[in-house]
Amino acid sequence: MKLNDSGSTPLHLAAAAGSCEIVELLLSSGAYVDALHLGGTALHSAARDGRDDIVKVLLDHHADAGADVDGNCKETPLIIAAISGSTEILKCLVLAGADANVPDSLGRAPIEIAARSGRREDVEILFPVTSRIPNVRDWSVDGIIRHVKSVRPVKKAMLTSAKSKAHEAFKNGNYYLAARIYKEAMALDPGNATLLSNRSLCWLRLGDAKNALNDAQACSMMRPGWPKASYRQGTALMLLKDYEKACDAFLDGLKLELGNVELEDGLRQALESLKIYCSSPGQD
């Protein structure tokens, strides 16, 4: 059963909400455990949110640990867990038979992602189930960690490639894929506020106001005094219909860059929406 344009089922929504009891109830009532939507399966959602309890329930009901390698999400739950550093989820997926050799959109195996972030325990979990990577001379846990830390020029090239792929995905209207690639790019360049701003825009195009606002606020903290971050916040707040706070965000941006057309238009729309809202029946 599809509930919205993204194809989310009750199981997806329950997993995203972190409701273990409802996930269990739905599965016991016959819900299809591997149903797909724009973000992949419910297992993708649980892995993305770091919910190891829900991951365990889904796997107990025979969720595909490899979950849609070639489908909507373009990344496996194992890759998601490696990026986010969810060690317990990583263990569960490996035990369930997840393929540790499927790379992300940048060509990195999960073990390389974990090693790049310095998560030795995760590397140790993945090592026995990962095929030898030809360009890693010392095929050991320490050798892999040393290798990924010695390839800074490669990291720069990967970042450039990620930005290009994200831009192409966005241009083609595949906003979810673009958001996922921006996440991978941020793992390569964690302090890049532009990547956060771009991902916020992806969430906006998907109608996901909550994630758009979270990224915009994080962007503002990372790069204080950047008008674009204020604009992203204002736009996300408009989508949330919080017109008063949207006005504040656009005003904050205009204080930083007087005459910015985007911010002026945003403020005008926010004020008009606030006026309509305040004059509607039942409002003080």
Secondary structure, DSSP 8 states (H G I E B T S, - for coil): ---STT---HHHHHHHHT-HHHHHHHHHTT--TT--BTTB-HHHHHHHTT-HHHHHHHHHTT--TT--TTSSSSS-HHHHHHHHT-HHHHHHHHHTT--TT---TTS--HHHHHHHTT-HHHHHHHGGGS---TT-SS-SHHHHHHHHHT-HHHHHHHHHHHHHHHHHHHHTT-HHHHHHHHHHHHHH-TT-HHHHHHHHHHHHHHT-HHHHHHHHHHHHHHSTT-HHHHHHHHHHHHHTT-HHHHHHHHHHHHHHSTT-HHHHHHHHHHHHHHHHHHHSTT--
